[in-house]
Amino acid sequence: MNDLGRVFFGLAVCVVFLVALPVQSLEAQGEPGRGGSGPNPLKNVYFGEEHLHTNASADAYIQGNHKNTIDDAFNYNKGNPVKRYLTDETLQRKTPYDWTAVTDHSEYMGLLNAIGDTPPPVDLNDPIIKGLLSGDPDKMNAGFSMLAGYFTRNERYQPFENTAFLKSAWDRHKEVMNKHNEPGKFTTLIAFEWTSMPSNQNLHRNVFFRDDEGPDMPFTSFDSDRPEDLWTYLEVEREAGHETFAIPHNGNLSNSLMFSPLDSDGKPIDARYAKRRATNEVATEIIQTKSQSETHPALSPNDEFADFENGFKGLIGTLPAVTGQIDYSFVRKALVDGLGHQVKLGVNPFKYGIVAGADSHTAFSVNEEFNYTGVHNVFDKSPKVRLTAGANSTGATSLVLGSAGTTAVWAPENTREAIFDGIKRKETYGTSGTLIRLRFFGGWGFPSDLVKDSEFVKQAYADGVPMGGDLPHMPADAKAPTFAVWALKDPESGNLDRIQIVKGWQSGGHGLEKVYDVVWSDKRKPDATTGKLPPVGNTVNVKTATYNNSIGDSQLSAVWTDPDFDPSQHAVYYARVIEIPTPRWSTYDAKTLGIDPPAGVPTSIQERAWSSPIWYTPDPSPVNDMLF
């Protein structure tokens, strides 16, 4: 029997149930709620932003964002109308967020947007500053490239070295973050981005803090461009009482460095390295505007949904674009490779939860496809510029950039501590921007009708583990793990096509993967020969940039048992929810301009959500028990 045949056979024998759950019964369990009047032991879902830049980031200022501030970022995500100074228009979200972390680059944070101060923190005759003040996009682009060159060489730009000013800018940054933190209503996290990019290879991490005080100073790539040294900074801050962690992003642009089996010295990673990484990096960003990092068609040739928002291919800031290696650049392979490290070292360095973000440099989290306004200021400030401009200093055309991703956190309440803790324990999921509600639990004996139970969530917590957890020790009478998964559509987006469970495992020293369709809409049947599920269809009218929800379902849920389980093999599972096709932002822009959508990008996309994984370990090592 070939692989496709085994997929079909497995689907035929595994336990799968599709039900239409009444929303009211799930709300009573905190299931789809975006708020809540008090701590909920079954947790509410809170949607938010974990990666956003304002005019305090040096590159954002160079791109033309001279006035949209951290205040604007928070106000926009709260749902308030905010003026975009670059285009003199007012922007407003359709659906507010619950929480936000502004992660301005730590390198020269706040320096450039203060050049109008008296006295200015830098010499106004500096060549970079003169280019910025010229208002000429070409000179601004040149300035960006010049400053980025210092980043890639890990070399300080001496005219910008002003420690006293940088300390005061960071203090002001923290002050505004705390001003906007409203426990129970809107949460902010003190955060910054460490911008390591040796030779244009992306090793960036966002750093987050649980308390209101935060560190005295952020860590910069000029202090060190080595992740191991960033971890030392985090460990020192933790000793000082500031609970903290880091989240890497854009592994897809790392030239195979992000999830490499080698450390920064080119030596094979050891148990100490693995333990430090697992402790200091609790999650990874699966999608943002510079493409997704889940997987690549070359790494997952049997995954029909692998080639999604994959247009940003060159290393950051390379013109012409230099395409990087992909072997160790994507999250799915890292999750599978992590199992191999667990077998060899006793510790899994890539035991990541899943989040998603914007990386917008405008101060606006533009996750809504129909409400997309660009992310790189002068380089994509209008529909015409977005659809027609050539490659800019980021290394790509604006056309291939995607809308922002969104992070969902399951937490008992909307507070700084609860959101931070939710991310730390990995009870999170990332989306391509859509606000899908998603639950994912694993256990050893979930009843086949669990998702029909009015106390589904309570029972699942009692008898299993949520996304981000480790399956408990396998009972003697168990044959395979069972997983309960439930999803509810975003009211402002498309119906649901299907829910899949992606499995990775280690066998004979090799990492393997498989994607299972576990529940789907519209009573489709897998092909009898290939085992493949037929496409859901496509209602998108390209000319009018519209669609309708005449296909797909508003809710999907299932209890699924792994049909290929081998108790001797380490395994990892995560859920992926796929929507029906809806218009891509570029199709909305084409409609606004009254032109045909541009070639080179799809006219419609299938938005999606990815859960944090659930891990199975045949024989947990003592080291792993200590860590997790």
C-alpha positions, 0 to 999 in steps of 0.5 A, a space after each residue: 500500500 502506498 503512502 496515500 493509500 495508508 492515509 485513506 485507510 488510516 482515516 477510515 479506521 480512526 475515530 472522527 466525529 463532526 458535530 455542530 456545537 451550539 455556541 452558547 454551551 461553549 461560551 459557558 465554558 469560556 470557549 470562544 470568549 474574547 473577554 470575561 468578567 473575571 478569572 475563568 479556570 477554563 480560560 478565555 481566548 485573547 487575541 493580540 499582537 506580539 511583534 510591532 514597530 513604531 517610529 521609535 524603531 530606527 528602520 521605521 523612521 528611515 522608511 518614513 514613519 516619523 510620527 506614528 508612535 507607541 501611543 498610536 499602536 496601542 490606540 489602534 489595537 484598542 479599536 480607536 481611530 488613529 491618524 496615519 501622518 504619512 498619508 493623512 488618513 484615519 485608520 481603524 480596526 474592524 475588530 479590536 485586539 485584547 493585548 499588544 506588545 510593541 517590540 521596537 528595535 533595541 538598537 538606537 531605539 527612539 534616537 532618530 525620531 528625536 532629531 527634532 528635539 532641542 538639542 538633537 541627540 545626533 548631529 544633523 549633518 550626519 549623512 544618514 540624517 541628511 538623507 532622512 530629512 531630504 524627503 527623497 525616497 531614494 536617499 531614504 532607501 540609501 540611508 536604510 541600507 547604510 545603517 543596516 550594513 552596520 547591523 549585518 557587520 555587528 558594528 556600532 555606528 559611532 555618530 549614533 552612540 549616546 548612552 544617556 539618551 538611549 536610557 531615557 528613550 527606553 524609560 519613556 518607552 516603558 512608561 507608555 507601555 505601563 500607561 496603556 496597560 488596563 487589567 481586565 480590558 487591554 493588556 500591554 507587555 514590556 518588550 523589545 526586539 533584539 536584531 541580530 542579522 549577521 551577513 543578512 541572516 535573520 536571527 531576530 528575537 523579540 524579548 518580553 517581560 512579566 513585570 511593570 518595571 522591566 530591565 534597566 536597558 534592553 540588549 542589542 545586537 551590538 552587545 552581541 549577535 549571538 543567541 547564547 549571549 542573549 540568553 545570558 542577558 535573559 538569565 541575568 534579568 531573571 536573577 534580578 527579578 524580571 521574569 522574561 523569555 524570547 521568541 524567535 521569528 522569520 526562521 524562513 529568512 535565516 539561511 538555515 541558522 535559526 533551527 540549526 543543529 550547530 551552535 554559534 561556534 559551529 559545534 554540534 549543540 549539546 545538552 547544556 545548549 538545548 536546556 538553555 534554549 528551551 528555557 529562554 525561548 518558549 515559542 516561535 513565530 509561525 507567520 508574519 508579513 515577511 512570509 510564513 515559517 511553518 514549512 516549505 513545499 520542498 520540505 513537505 512535498 506531500 502537504 498540499 497547503 505548504 505553499 502559503 504566503 511564501 513570497 519573501 524568499 531573499 535574505 533581509 536587505 539583499 539587493 538583488 535578493 540572495 535566496 537562503 538555504 531552508 534545511 533548518 529554517 522552518 518550524 515544522 522541521 524544527 519540531 521534528 528535529 527537536 525530537 531527535 535532539 531529545 533522544 540524543 541529548 535528553 533535552 528538546 531545544 525546539 520545544 516551541 509554542 506557536 505565536 504569530 505577529 505583524 512586524 509592521 513598521 507603521 505602528 498599525 497591526 494590519 491583520 485584516 486582509 480587507 483593511 490592509 494599509 502596508 507595513 513599510 511606510 513609504 515603500 507600500 503606503 498606498 494601493 498603487 505603490 504596493 502593487 507596482 513598486 519594485 524591490 526596496 531595501 527590505 529585499 523584496 517587493 511590497 507585493 509579496 508581503 502578507 498581512 499580519 499574523 495574530 497570536 491567540 492566548 488561552 488565559 484565565 483573565 486579560 492581565 499582563 501576568 496571565 497573558 505572559 504565563 499563557 505564552 510561557 506555558 505554550 497554551 497559544 496558537 497563531 493565525 494568518 490574521 483571522 480570528 478563528 477560535 481553536 481548542 486542541 487537547 490530547 489524552 489517552 482515552 477521550 470518549 468519542 463523543 467528548 466534543 458533544 459534551 456540554 462540559 467538553 473543555 472541563 473534561 478535556 482539562 481533567 483527562 488530558 493536556 491542552 495545546 503546548 502540553 506533554 501527554 502524560 505517561 502512557 497507561 498500560 491499557 492504552 493503544 494510542 493517544 486521542 486528540 479533541 479539536 474544536 474550531 469556530 470561524 472568525 465572524 469577519 472571515 470565511 467559513 472553515 474548510 477543514 481541520 488537520 492534525 500534523 504529526 512528526 515523529 522519529 524513526 530509526 534516527 530519521 524525522 518523518 511527518 504526515 498531515 491528516 485531514 480529521 474533520 471537514 465541511 460539506 460532506 465531502 469524501 476522500 478520493 478512493 484511490 488517493 485518499 485526498 480530500 477534494 478542495 472545498 471550492 472557491 466563491 471569490 469574485 476577483 473583479 469585485 473582491 468579494 466572496 460568500 460563505 455558501 461553502 464550508 462550515 461555521 464550526 468543526 470539531 472531532 475526536 481523533 485517534 492516531 492510526 499509525 501510533 508506535 509507542 516506541 517513537 517520540 512524536 509531536 502533534 499540532 492542529 491546523 485549521 483551514 478556511 475557505 478561500 477569501 480575497 488576498 489584500 492585493 485583490 482588494 487593492 486591485 479592486 480599489 484601483 479598478 485594475 486586474 489583480 497583479 500576476 505573481 501572487 494568488 488572488 485568493 488565500 485560505 487563511 488558517 490557524 496553527 495550534 501549539 503542539 502536544 508532545 509524546 515522549 516514550 520514556 521521559 529523561 530525568 533532564 526533561 522532567 526537570 525542565 518541563 
